[in-house]
Amino acid sequence: MADEATQASGTNEYERQPVPEHARLGAGKFWGMYAGEHTAGTEFMIGPLFLAAGASLQNVLVGLLLGNLLAVLTWRYLVTPIAMGKRMTLYYQLERIAGGPVVKVYNLVNGLLFCFLAGAMVTVSASAVGVPFGVFYSVPEATFGLGAASFTAIVVVVGVVIAIVAAAGYQFVARVANIAAPWMICVFAACGIVSLARMEATTFSALSEGGFWNDAITFVQSHNGESAFGFWNIVFFAWLCNGAMHFGMSDLSIFRYARKASSGWAPAIGMFLGHYMAWIAAGLLLAALIKLSPDLAVGDNGQVSPNPGLLAWEALGWAGIACVVIAGWTTANPTIYRAGLAFQGIIPKSSRVAMTLVAGAVATIAGAFPNLSAQLLNFVGTYGTILGPMGAVIVIDYYLLRKANQDEYALRSGKSINWAVLIAWVLPVTVGLVLIFAKPLVTWLGGFGLDGVLPDPENVTNLNPIYAVLPAWAACAVLYLVLSKMNRPAASEA
C-alpha cells in the first residue's frame, strides 16, 4: 500500500528499479526540459567569455555549429540506447558494476561537482535579481571570496526556491521547463537582435567584417591581458562542456524515462538554441555594452568580468532580468535533481527529496562565491575530466562484457569492490588533473624543497581542461576492458 501511495502521489522516481512502462514519458517532456536546461542563465556568462578569451566571430559561428552537432550525436547514439536498454539511473547501474564503496566515492564527487555547477547558475540568477535594487554582481580576487552581504542574501533566497522545485521530482522539473523555455528562447534572440541594432551592425557588410566584435576583444584584452581561444578550442568546448552528462552517462537518469528512442534527439534544441544562438547573443550583449557604455563593463578590480544581470538589463530592461532569473532557475533545477540522486546513492535508504534539498543547500553555498561562475570555461572541462570516464565503464559493461556474461560484476560476484573500475577511473583522472593543474602543482611541490628537480613554474603550461576529457574517457575504457578480462574467471565462477 505504501508503494501504491507513493506512485499515486507522483513522487516515486524509481531510483533503484527500472522505470516501468506506465511511468515512461513522451518526447515532448524531453524537448522542453533540454530547451529550458540549456537555454540558461549561464549562457549569459559563457557567451561573453568567448569574446573575453579572444575568440574570433567567424570561429565562434562555425566552431559552435560543429561542436554542438557532435554533442547531439553523442547523446542520441551513446546515451539513449543504454538508458532505454537498462531503464536505471547511472548511480544504480554503477553500484551493480563497481560495488557500493566505489560508487559512494563517485557519487560524492559527482554530487559535489554538480552542486558547484548549479551554484554558478544560482549566482547568475541572483545577479539579475539584484540589478533593479542596485545590488551588483562583482568578482572578488579570491576564488572563495564572498560578494557583498546584500548579494549573498539574494543568492540564499534564489537557492532556496530552486531547491524546493528540484525536490518536487523530474516530472515537475520538466513541467517548469516546458512552460518557461519558449519565452526564454525568444528573449535570448531579442538580446542578440537588440545588441546588433544598438551597435548599428545590421548590414551584411558590418556583420561579415565583425569590426564591433574585434573592437570589443581589443578593449577586453587591454584590461585583462592577451589571450587566445581558437577554432578547435571552441569545437571541443561545445562538444564536451556537457561531457559528464553524455560521455559520463549522467543523463541515463533522464533518458531512462524515454518511451521512444527519438527522444534522444531532444538535446538538439538545447544545443542549437541555447549553446549556439544564446551563446552568440550573450557575446553580442557584452560587445554592445563595451561599445556604448565601456565604464560599466569594467569591474571594481579593473578587469572586464561579464555581469549577466547587467548585460540583460542594459539590453531589454525588465524582460532581460526576468529571462536571466528564470533561465538560471530552469537550468539549476535538473542539475540539483541529478546531484540529489547522487547523494541518495551514498545513503540508499534516504529520501530523494531530502537529498535533493541537501544538494540545493550545497549549491546555494557555492553560489555565494562569484568567482566560481567566472571560471566556467575551465570548470566544465575539469568536471568532465573527472566524471566523464566513469561513463566508459557503463559503455564497456553494456556493449562488450554483457556478451560474455561479465556485466554487472559486483552484483554477479557478490564482491563489494570491483577494483577494475576503481583503477580504470582513478588513473586517467589523476593524470588529467596533474596536466590541468600542472603549474600550481609544480609551484606547490617547490615549497617542499623540490624546486631544484622540478621545472621553473613560469615555463610550465596548464593543459586546457576540455582537452583532457576524451583521452581520460578512452583510457578508462581500455583499462577497464583489460582489467575485466583479467577478472573473468572470478566472474564466471559466480
C-alpha positions as CSV (number, residue, x, y, z in Angstrom):
1,M,0.0,0.0,0.0
2,A,2.9,2.4,0.7
3,D,4.3,1.8,-2.7
4,E,1.0,2.4,-4.3
5,A,0.5,5.6,-2.4
6,T,3.9,6.8,-3.4
7,Q,3.3,6.2,-7.0
8,A,-0.1,7.8,-6.8
9,S,1.4,10.9,-5.4
10,G,3.9,11.2,-8.2
11,T,6.9,11.1,-6.0
12,N,8.3,7.6,-7.0
13,E,11.4,8.3,-9.1
14,Y,12.4,4.6,-9.4
15,E,15.9,5.2,-8.1
16,R,16.6,1.5,-7.5
17,Q,14.5,-0.2,-10.1
18,P,13.9,0.0,-13.9
19,V,11.3,2.6,-14.9
20,P,8.0,0.8,-15.6
21,E,6.0,1.2,-18.8
22,H,3.3,3.3,-17.2
23,A,5.8,5.9,-16.0
24,R,7.6,6.5,-19.3
25,L,7.3,9.9,-21.0
26,G,6.7,11.1,-24.5
27,A,9.3,13.1,-26.4
28,G,7.8,16.5,-25.6
29,K,8.8,16.3,-22.0
30,F,12.5,15.9,-23.0
31,W,12.4,18.6,-25.7
32,G,11.0,21.0,-23.1
33,M,13.5,20.1,-20.4
34,Y,16.6,20.4,-22.6
35,A,15.3,23.6,-24.1
36,G,15.0,25.0,-20.6
37,E,18.1,23.5,-19.2
38,H,20.5,24.6,-21.9
39,T,18.9,27.9,-22.7
40,A,20.1,29.0,-19.4
41,G,21.2,31.8,-17.2
42,T,24.8,30.6,-17.6
43,E,24.6,31.3,-21.3
44,F,24.8,34.9,-20.3
45,M,28.1,34.1,-18.7
46,I,29.6,31.7,-21.2
47,G,28.9,33.6,-24.4
48,P,30.8,36.7,-23.2
49,L,33.7,34.6,-22.0
50,F,34.3,33.5,-25.7
51,L,34.7,37.2,-26.6
52,A,36.8,37.9,-23.5
53,A,39.1,34.9,-24.3
54,G,39.8,36.4,-27.8
55,A,37.8,34.0,-30.0
56,S,37.1,35.5,-33.4
57,L,33.4,35.8,-34.5
58,Q,34.0,33.5,-37.5
59,N,35.5,30.8,-35.3
60,V,32.6,31.2,-32.8
61,L,29.9,30.8,-35.6
62,V,31.5,27.8,-37.2
63,G,33.1,26.1,-34.2
64,L,29.9,26.1,-32.1
65,L,27.9,24.6,-35.1
66,L,30.3,21.6,-35.4
67,G,30.8,21.1,-31.6
68,N,27.1,21.2,-30.8
69,L,26.3,18.7,-33.6
70,L,28.9,16.3,-32.1
71,A,27.3,16.7,-28.7
72,V,23.8,15.9,-30.0
73,L,25.0,12.8,-31.8
74,T,26.8,11.6,-28.6
75,W,23.5,11.9,-26.6
76,R,21.5,10.2,-29.3
77,Y,23.7,7.3,-30.1
78,L,25.8,6.7,-26.9
79,V,23.4,7.6,-24.1
80,T,19.9,6.9,-25.3
81,P,20.3,3.2,-26.3
82,I,21.8,2.3,-22.9
83,A,19.3,4.4,-21.0
84,M,16.4,2.6,-22.8
85,G,18.0,-0.8,-22.5
86,K,18.6,-0.7,-18.7
87,R,16.0,1.9,-17.6
88,M,18.1,2.6,-14.4
89,T,19.9,5.6,-13.0
90,L,23.6,6.0,-13.6
91,Y,24.2,5.5,-9.9
92,Y,22.3,2.3,-9.5
93,Q,23.9,0.8,-12.6
94,L,27.4,1.7,-11.3
95,E,26.5,0.1,-8.0
96,R,25.8,-3.2,-9.7
97,I,29.0,-2.9,-11.7
98,A,31.5,-1.3,-9.3
99,G,30.2,-2.2,-5.9
100,G,28.8,0.0,-3.2
101,P,32.1,1.6,-1.8
102,V,33.3,2.7,-5.2
103,V,30.0,4.2,-6.1
104,K,29.7,6.0,-2.9
105,V,33.0,7.8,-3.6
106,Y,31.9,8.5,-7.1
107,N,28.5,9.8,-6.0
108,L,30.1,12.1,-3.5
109,V,32.4,13.6,-6.1
110,N,29.6,13.7,-8.7
111,G,27.1,15.3,-6.4
112,L,29.5,18.0,-5.2
113,L,30.6,18.9,-8.7
114,F,27.0,19.2,-9.9
115,C,26.3,21.3,-6.9
116,F,29.1,23.7,-7.8
117,L,27.8,23.9,-11.4
118,A,24.3,24.6,-10.1
119,G,25.8,27.1,-7.7
120,A,27.1,29.1,-10.7
121,M,23.5,29.2,-12.1
122,V,22.2,30.4,-8.7
123,T,24.9,33.2,-8.9
124,V,23.7,34.2,-12.4
125,S,20.1,34.4,-11.4
126,A,21.0,36.4,-8.3
127,S,23.0,38.8,-10.4
128,A,19.8,39.7,-12.3
129,V,17.6,39.9,-9.2
130,G,20.0,42.5,-7.7
131,V,20.3,44.9,-10.6
132,P,17.0,46.8,-10.2
133,F,17.8,47.3,-6.5
134,G,21.3,48.5,-7.1
135,V,22.9,45.3,-5.8
136,F,25.6,44.3,-8.3
137,Y,27.5,41.1,-9.0
138,S,31.2,41.6,-8.7
139,V,34.1,39.0,-8.8
140,P,36.4,39.1,-5.8
141,E,40.1,38.2,-6.3
142,A,39.9,35.1,-4.0
143,T,38.3,32.0,-5.5
144,F,36.3,31.6,-2.4
145,G,35.7,35.3,-1.7
146,L,32.2,36.4,-0.9
147,G,30.4,39.2,-2.6
148,A,28.5,42.0,-0.8
149,A,26.3,40.9,2.1
150,S,23.2,42.0,0.1
151,F,24.2,40.0,-2.9
152,T,24.8,36.9,-0.7
153,A,21.3,37.3,0.8
154,I,19.8,37.3,-2.7
155,V,21.8,34.1,-3.5
156,V,20.2,32.4,-0.5
157,V,16.7,33.3,-1.5
158,V,17.2,32.2,-5.1
159,G,18.8,29.0,-4.0
160,V,16.0,28.0,-1.6
161,V,13.4,28.4,-4.3
162,I,15.4,26.4,-6.8
163,A,16.0,23.6,-4.3
164,I,12.3,23.3,-3.5
165,V,11.3,23.0,-7.2
166,A,14.0,20.4,-7.8
167,A,12.9,18.3,-4.8
168,A,9.4,18.0,-6.4
169,G,10.8,15.5,-8.9
170,Y,11.7,15.1,-12.5
171,Q,8.2,15.5,-13.9
172,F,7.7,18.8,-12.1
173,V,11.1,20.0,-13.2
174,A,10.2,19.1,-16.8
175,R,6.8,20.9,-16.5
176,V,8.5,24.1,-15.3
177,A,11.0,23.9,-18.2
178,N,8.2,23.3,-20.7
179,I,6.4,26.5,-19.6
180,A,9.5,28.7,-19.5
181,A,11.5,27.5,-22.5
182,P,9.6,29.1,-25.4
183,W,9.6,32.6,-23.9
184,M,13.3,32.4,-22.8
185,I,14.3,31.4,-26.3
186,C,12.6,34.4,-27.7
187,V,14.2,36.7,-25.2
188,F,17.7,35.4,-26.0
189,A,17.1,36.0,-29.7
190,A,15.9,39.5,-28.8
191,C,19.1,40.2,-26.9
192,G,21.2,39.4,-30.0
193,I,19.0,41.5,-32.3
194,V,18.8,44.5,-30.0
195,S,22.6,44.4,-29.4
196,L,23.3,44.4,-33.2
197,A,20.8,47.3,-33.6
198,R,22.4,49.3,-30.8
199,M,25.9,48.8,-32.4
200,E,24.4,49.7,-35.8
201,A,25.7,46.4,-37.1
202,T,22.6,45.5,-39.1
203,T,24.1,45.2,-42.6
204,F,25.7,42.2,-44.2
205,S,29.0,44.0,-44.6
206,A,29.1,45.1,-41.0
207,L,28.3,41.5,-39.8
208,S,30.9,39.9,-42.2
209,E,33.6,42.3,-41.2
210,G,32.9,41.9,-37.5
211,G,34.6,45.1,-36.5
212,F,32.4,45.6,-33.4
213,W,33.5,42.1,-32.2
214,N,37.2,42.7,-32.8
215,D,37.0,46.1,-31.1
216,A,35.4,44.5,-28.1
217,I,38.2,41.9,-27.9
218,T,40.8,44.7,-28.1
219,F,39.1,46.5,-25.2
220,V,38.8,43.4,-23.0
221,Q,42.4,42.4,-23.6
222,S,43.7,45.9,-22.8
223,H,42.2,45.4,-19.3
224,N,42.5,41.6,-18.8
225,G,45.7,40.8,-20.8
226,E,46.1,39.0,-24.1
227,S,44.6,35.5,-24.6
228,A,43.6,33.3,-27.5
229,F,40.8,30.8,-27.9
230,G,41.0,29.1,-31.3
231,F,38.6,27.2,-33.6
232,W,39.3,23.7,-32.0
233,N,39.0,25.1,-28.5
234,I,35.5,26.2,-29.4
235,V,34.6,22.9,-31.1
236,F,35.8,20.8,-28.2
237,F,34.2,23.1,-25.6
238,A,30.8,23.0,-27.3
239,W,31.1,19.2,-27.6
240,L,32.4,18.4,-24.2
241,C,31.2,21.1,-21.9
242,N,28.4,18.7,-21.0
243,G,30.8,15.7,-21.1
244,A,29.7,14.5,-17.7
245,M,26.1,14.3,-19.0
246,H,26.7,12.4,-22.2
247,F,30.1,10.8,-22.2
248,G,29.8,10.5,-18.5
249,M,26.3,9.0,-18.8
250,S,24.7,11.1,-16.1
251,D,21.7,11.6,-18.4
252,L,20.9,7.9,-18.2
253,S,18.9,9.1,-15.2
254,I,16.9,11.3,-17.6
255,F,16.5,9.2,-20.7
256,R,15.5,6.1,-18.7
257,Y,12.0,7.6,-18.8
258,A,12.0,7.8,-22.7
259,R,9.2,6.0,-24.4
260,K,10.9,6.1,-27.8
261,A,14.5,6.4,-29.0
262,S,13.6,9.6,-30.9
263,S,13.6,11.4,-27.5
264,G,17.4,11.1,-27.8
265,W,17.3,14.0,-30.3
266,A,15.9,16.3,-27.6
267,P,19.3,17.8,-26.6
268,A,19.4,19.4,-30.1
269,I,17.0,22.1,-29.1
270,G,19.3,23.0,-26.1
271,M,22.5,22.8,-28.2
272,F,21.4,24.9,-31.1
273,L,19.1,27.4,-29.4
274,G,21.0,27.5,-26.1
275,H,24.6,26.6,-26.8
276,Y,24.6,28.3,-30.2
277,M,22.1,31.1,-30.6
278,A,22.1,32.1,-26.9
279,W,25.9,32.0,-26.5
280,I,26.3,34.2,-29.6
281,A,23.6,36.6,-28.4
282,A,25.2,36.8,-25.0
283,G,28.5,37.6,-26.6
284,L,26.9,40.4,-28.6
285,L,25.4,41.8,-25.3
286,L,29.0,42.3,-24.0
287,A,30.2,43.7,-27.3
288,A,27.3,46.3,-27.2
289,L,28.0,47.2,-23.6
290,I,31.7,47.8,-24.3
291,K,30.8,50.0,-27.3
292,L,28.1,52.1,-25.7
293,S,29.0,52.1,-22.0
294,P,32.6,50.8,-21.6
295,D,32.8,52.0,-18.0
296,L,30.0,49.6,-17.0
297,A,31.9,46.7,-18.5
298,V,34.9,47.2,-16.1
299,G,34.6,45.8,-12.6
300,D,36.0,47.1,-9.3
301,N,39.2,45.1,-9.9
302,G,39.9,46.9,-13.2
303,Q,39.1,43.9,-15.4
304,V,36.2,43.1,-17.6
305,S,34.0,40.4,-15.9
306,P,30.7,39.7,-17.6
307,N,27.8,40.6,-15.3
308,P,24.8,38.6,-16.7
309,G,22.1,40.6,-14.9
310,L,23.6,44.0,-16.0
311,L,24.0,42.8,-19.6
312,A,20.4,41.7,-19.9
313,W,19.2,44.9,-18.1
314,E,21.0,47.2,-20.4
315,A,19.6,45.5,-23.5
316,L,16.0,44.6,-22.5
317,G,15.2,46.0,-19.1
318,W,12.8,44.0,-17.0
319,A,12.3,41.4,-19.7
320,G,16.0,40.7,-19.7
321,I,16.1,40.5,-15.9
322,A,13.2,38.0,-15.9
323,C,14.9,35.9,-18.5
324,V,18.2,35.7,-16.6
325,V,16.4,34.7,-13.4
326,I,14.1,32.1,-15.0
327,A,16.9,30.7,-17.2
328,G,19.2,30.2,-14.3
329,W,16.3,28.6,-12.4
330,T,15.3,26.1,-15.1
331,T,19.0,25.0,-15.5
332,A,19.8,24.6,-11.8
333,N,16.6,22.6,-11.3
334,P,17.7,19.4,-13.2
335,T,21.3,19.9,-12.1
336,I,20.3,19.8,-8.4
337,Y,18.0,16.9,-9.2
338,R,21.0,14.9,-10.6
339,A,23.0,15.9,-7.5
340,G,20.3,14.7,-5.2
341,L,20.2,11.3,-6.9
342,A,24.0,11.1,-6.5
343,F,23.7,11.8,-2.8
344,Q,20.9,9.3,-2.4
345,G,23.3,6.8,-3.9
346,I,25.6,7.3,-0.9
347,I,22.7,6.6,1.5
348,P,20.3,4.3,-0.4
349,K,17.6,4.3,2.2
350,S,17.5,8.1,2.4
351,S,14.7,10.1,0.8
352,R,15.4,11.6,-2.6
353,V,13.6,14.7,-1.6
354,A,15.8,15.1,1.4
355,M,19.0,14.5,-0.6
356,T,17.8,17.0,-3.2
357,L,17.3,19.6,-0.6
358,V,20.8,18.9,0.7
359,A,22.2,19.3,-2.8
360,G,20.3,22.6,-3.1
361,A,21.9,23.8,0.2
362,V,25.4,23.0,-1.1
363,A,24.6,24.7,-4.4
364,T,23.4,27.8,-2.6
365,I,26.6,27.9,-0.6
366,A,28.7,27.6,-3.8
367,G,26.6,30.3,-5.4
368,A,27.7,32.7,-2.8
369,F,31.2,32.7,-4.3
370,P,31.0,34.6,-7.6
371,N,34.5,33.6,-8.7
372,L,33.3,30.1,-9.4
373,S,30.8,31.2,-12.0
374,A,33.6,33.4,-13.6
375,Q,35.7,30.3,-14.1
376,L,33.0,28.3,-16.0
377,L,35.1,27.7,-19.2
378,N,37.7,25.9,-17.1
379,F,35.3,24.3,-14.6
380,V,33.1,22.5,-17.1
381,G,36.2,20.9,-18.7
382,T,37.6,19.8,-15.3
383,Y,34.3,18.3,-14.1
384,G,34.0,16.5,-17.5
385,T,37.5,15.1,-17.0
386,I,36.6,13.8,-13.5
387,L,33.1,12.4,-14.2
388,G,33.2,11.6,-17.9
389,P,35.5,8.5,-17.7
390,M,33.0,6.6,-15.5
391,G,30.7,6.6,-18.5
392,A,33.2,4.5,-20.3
393,V,32.7,1.8,-17.7
394,I,29.0,1.8,-18.5
395,V,29.6,1.6,-22.2
396,I,32.1,-1.3,-21.9
397,D,29.9,-3.2,-19.5
398,Y,26.8,-2.8,-21.7
399,Y,28.2,-3.4,-25.2
400,L,31.1,-5.8,-24.5
401,L,31.1,-7.5,-21.1
402,R,27.4,-8.3,-21.3
403,K,28.0,-10.6,-24.3
404,A,30.4,-12.7,-22.2
405,N,28.1,-12.7,-19.1
406,Q,30.7,-10.4,-17.3
407,D,28.4,-7.4,-17.0
408,E,27.4,-6.1,-13.5
409,Y,30.4,-7.7,-12.0
410,A,29.8,-6.6,-8.4
411,L,26.3,-8.0,-8.5
412,R,27.2,-11.3,-10.1
413,S,30.3,-12.0,-8.0
414,G,28.9,-10.7,-4.7
415,K,32.1,-8.7,-4.1
416,S,31.8,-5.2,-2.5
417,I,34.5,-3.6,-4.7
418,N,35.3,-4.0,-8.3
419,W,38.9,-3.0,-8.4
420,A,39.0,-2.9,-12.2
421,V,36.5,0.0,-12.1
422,L,38.4,1.9,-9.4
423,I,41.8,1.6,-11.1
424,A,40.4,2.4,-14.5
425,W,38.7,5.5,-13.3
426,V,41.3,6.9,-10.9
427,L,44.4,6.5,-13.0
428,P,43.3,8.5,-16.1
429,V,41.6,11.2,-14.0
430,T,44.7,11.6,-11.9
431,V,46.9,12.1,-14.9
432,G,44.4,14.5,-16.4
433,L,44.2,16.6,-13.3
434,V,48.0,16.7,-13.0
435,L,48.2,18.1,-16.5
436,I,45.3,20.6,-15.9
437,F,46.8,21.9,-12.7
438,A,50.5,21.5,-13.7
439,K,51.6,25.0,-12.9
440,P,50.1,25.3,-9.4
441,L,51.2,21.8,-8.7
442,V,54.8,22.4,-9.6
443,T,54.7,25.7,-7.5
444,W,53.3,23.8,-4.5
445,L,55.8,21.0,-4.7
446,G,58.6,23.5,-4.9
447,G,57.7,24.6,-1.4
448,F,58.9,21.2,-0.2
449,G,62.4,21.8,-1.4
450,L,61.8,20.1,-4.8
451,D,62.3,23.2,-6.8
452,G,65.8,22.1,-7.8
453,V,64.5,19.0,-9.6
454,L,61.3,20.5,-11.0
455,P,61.0,22.8,-13.9
456,D,60.5,26.6,-13.3
457,P,56.8,27.2,-12.8
458,E,57.0,30.0,-15.3
459,N,57.9,27.5,-18.0
460,V,55.0,25.2,-17.2
461,T,51.7,25.4,-19.1
462,N,48.4,24.0,-17.8
463,L,46.5,21.8,-20.2
464,N,43.2,23.3,-21.2
465,P,40.7,21.1,-19.2
466,I,38.5,20.5,-22.2
467,Y,41.3,18.6,-24.0
468,A,41.6,16.1,-21.1
469,V,38.0,14.8,-21.3
470,L,38.2,12.4,-24.3
471,P,41.7,11.0,-23.6
472,A,40.7,10.3,-20.0
473,W,37.4,8.6,-21.2
474,A,39.2,6.5,-23.8
475,A,42.0,5.4,-21.3
476,C,39.4,4.4,-18.8
477,A,37.5,2.3,-21.4
478,V,40.7,0.4,-22.4
479,L,41.9,-0.1,-18.8
480,Y,38.5,-1.4,-17.7
481,L,38.2,-3.8,-20.5
482,V,41.7,-5.2,-20.0
483,L,41.3,-5.4,-16.2
484,S,37.9,-7.0,-16.5
485,K,39.2,-9.7,-18.8
486,M,41.8,-10.5,-16.2
487,N,39.0,-10.9,-13.7
488,R,37.0,-13.1,-16.0
489,P,37.5,-16.4,-14.1
490,A,36.1,-15.0,-10.9
491,A,33.0,-13.7,-12.7
492,S,32.4,-17.0,-14.4
493,E,32.6,-18.9,-11.1
494,A,29.9,-16.6,-9.7
